[in-house]
Amino acid sequence: MYNKLTVEDVDVKGKKVLVRCDFNMQLDADGNITDENRIVGALPTIKYLMDNGAKVILCSHMGKPKGEPKPELSLAPVAKSLTEKLGKTVVFAADDNVVGDNAKAAVAAMNDGDVVLLENTRYRKEETKNEEAFSKELASLADLFVNDAFGTAHRAHCSNVGVSSILKPAAAGYLIEKEINFLGNAVNTPVRPLVAILGGSKVSSKISVIENLLKKVDKLIIGGGMAYTFMAAQGKTTGTSLLEPDYIDYAKKMLDEAGDKLVLPVDTVITEKFDNDAPSKVVEGAIPEGWMGLDIGPKSIELFKGVLADAKTVVWNGPMGVFEMPNFAKGTNEIAAMLAELDATTIIGGGDSGAAVNQAGLGDKMSHISTGGGASMEFLEGKELPGIAALTDK
Ligand code: AMP
């Protein structure tokens, strides 16, 4: 993966290795983890380090405790889940200050192959400001650093960027390596045709992605709420659909510059109320007064499928409609089903599109579902991710 050291490039035997994971889990009201994908994603790196005789010290944030201990955001449930999945006790160091007496004692007692998990790094207010004092405390526990948290790679915090500047070498784990390989190859050295699908609510939040991808793709399909600003730019009425009037000129410019590279919906499922059970109908072209578009229509689905049919690489970010409502999920589900069948590398950019694909039960049919919604977006924007930039060069 580019020029960064990976976990296999460093000698870990007998070393204390601090590993930044992405254990940013959703918990239900009873404190149970609702989706363990991120824990499963972290296992290859942890197992590799255990099997190669490292003393493995794991850390992560979860949620937004805003710099103070919040028992409901403790990583204790993660230690329990890891213990089950690894078949070995993961010692949880329950320190409100993260690097406290429990952590120090647990690390001092480690044998090769043991695993310790620290408390939520965002219990410390320094974490999100990347303040040196906390980075030093974290670094003091270990001999070297491995970053495997792609989900926070677009942030410069103590537990990824700060420690990387103190603990050397700082290497990438398997999950980060996989993310960078999939996303990097897709946008920089894709097998063509490369088709990107962008959806979701707003043009404004995806401008940089649109601009960067237009330079790289063979076709860019736009669906979801953001399509209506483009529709308005074509001079069509959009009724009460999502619309960003300030971006209509931008959309016009994009349409002029991109020509037939940009593929927009030709019909829309419309309704008078933002309600799953409200009566709906399909219109081609303009959306009448008082009606709002909540999904792409059947002709758009066929149009998009036609564009995708001979794609060899597909990158998808953002649903085609309000997929949370079953009656407006058809466009999103049909595109997911098409990608599942396609003989191509299919990359789902995390967040809502990842949720939609999993909701349709098609997660394992995709080449890669990113574990980082925000990080994968910034990657597709062409930005350098600070968590990766800070790692040691080969
Ligand atoms: P984003 O976070 O920008 O990727 O947007 C995801 C959200 O866009 C989802 O919650 C969808 O419900 C929403 N969305 C997609 N299409 C539409 C639409 N036509 N009208 C309103 N919201 C939409």
Residues whose N, C-alpha, C, O or C-beta is under 5 A from the ligand:
A	BS01	AMP	G199 G200 S201 K202 G224 G225 L242 G293 L294 D295 G318 P319 M320 G321 V322 F323 D352
